[in-house]
């Protein structure tokens, strides 16, 4: 019993530690309950993910709003910078923020200071993240006042944040002040920022949003944006969880509900066991009653025994929770929101103590109440025989077993749906090769590679050197790759000879990527029509493009796109008209905000020689997975130009695995809970049938003495067990149908009411129930009638 309780309470406490970090514990900032973030929503598509504000909108809200103590802008959309002056050149996330950013969050520096008004007159000032200060500057205390260079812009380090201070995203290396001279302030209409605010005491989120919406409408009364968008205010903690994983909150709630089911099943098992043991103790309790113990006193004694049992299980559960949380933090199977680490803290321990009391009441009250109802005369006349359970007690035990089966089936069906969805999602053909493909990102400094031909020359040199490395089969460059959120639908498409699309009414649906000729061969992308990009496609030759099949189907559904002229953007922009020379198969991509889906993005591929970008990824097809190859590639790039930041080498199959981390974590944990629930339900059914069979020993003896065959007795007990299972399965199907609808957003290519899943797990429960009933039935069939008639 203690082991069963320890498993149930330990699993519940471990999951609660995640619930506490994600949903319950406030962010580690003063006045965390008043911290909010303001995004903008598309009015024509309210279900679409929120987008950044413009810096102009932030300025209007700051000047006219009365709902906030402070407002500050911050953005990670434009924070990529090349850091020099602190060791090798590296690509860092220097997050532009407003002057009130740290004051709004109530932060204190570990060294130096935070921003103040004098810094607005400086070229660039930064505050370092504590972890970055240690890794990049060795924790040197004289870093304050030191000069560094961010993308050739001189910056002064004015402070270091405290060790516990963090913000989204975790990849931040430093915070950079937005000054009147910065690009954001110089082009405020097109600058994308998030607006973070501290509400005044007593001001609700709804009231603040109403005020901001009025200001927004007034500011944009003369343009289309005021009708196309509207501001939305969210609590900051809620948005941190959403940005980490759009389904993280639902995942945590789902897992906590599942582990609660497991704990309930464990409690039902123990209640059945205590109910059986109370019958053995009836003579002891009768003697106590005869000596003057009242009913309430006996109930109190039995509940105290149950409470001791529960606290013993809780101690084991706490140890199990510590181990599980440590394992979770070491492996980091999923990304968690910043600020609240998963830990077995005082809140989790208090929750576990409450569990001990609640579980003791759940599994102890009914057996204690039943055991306290003693008939002194009948029991004391029993002459040493064990009392048998009455019809009510037997029915209560059966109801408990049926409840276990019901809960188990609901868990099994939910886990089965999630596991099947992950399997289907992972088995979708992606349209490109993942095995033996590695990538490494590079960013060319704009001051060193200002001209397109300089960038193109660098890419050619790198390809020449890396392709000759031992173990490298072929190599290519691409300005964006699938699965890394780099292929945004940023543009509209204009087709020559057709009406020009209106950007005010046409949503961007086109992404583009510049690639070198071998890209399609390295990635294993199939050519459908025309030709691929070739070495002859140079800056001085005709501008050409290769499109993918989804673009061809959308824009040229009934004609051959080869030879047609297209332009990315509007017809009057500076981009050249491109001649389509080929069509390739689609590469599946992922939308961050839609976890359980693949999408085909219309893509325009341009030759790298004609449109060389500053950021690109080197894609390598290797003959084997070898760490030495990765190190050699980084060394070759550094030898060509040491001022170019080189990222870490990442295998493409590992990137796919990261994208599936949340679904796999959710499915594997729910599957483990469902398997545990099935085991507990099987044990519970076996225990109840064994007890009931033992109590019917005399009945079976009489039946066999009157001519009943062993097969008939065997069939009788098995039917009893399967009848209990059938009732539980029927109730479980109804429960599963009502609960699995909540999983619809977590499924891929599968309905919550999938009949095969329901039928399969119902059959599995029948099989396990048959196994659980067979042993008691076999013992009953082997009863010797003479011995049974003399039983007790």
PyMOL commands that set and color helices and strands:
alter all, ss='L'
color gray80, all
select helices_A, chain A and resi 2-24+32-34+55-64+101-104+117-121+130-137+141-143+183-186+205-219+225-228+236-244+248-280+282-290+295-331+346-372+376-380+391-426+452-467+519-523+549-555+627-640+652-659+661-695+697-705+710-746+755-781+785-789
alter helices_A, ss='H'
color red, helices_A
select strands_A, chain A and resi 35-42+53-54+68-75+80-84+90-97+109-112+125-128+147-150+153-161+172-177+192-199+229-235+437-443+472-478+493-495+510-515+527-530+544-548+565-568+578-584+588-591+594-600+602-607+615-622+645-646+650-651
alter strands_A, ss='S'
color yellow, strands_A
deselect
rebuild
show_as cartoon
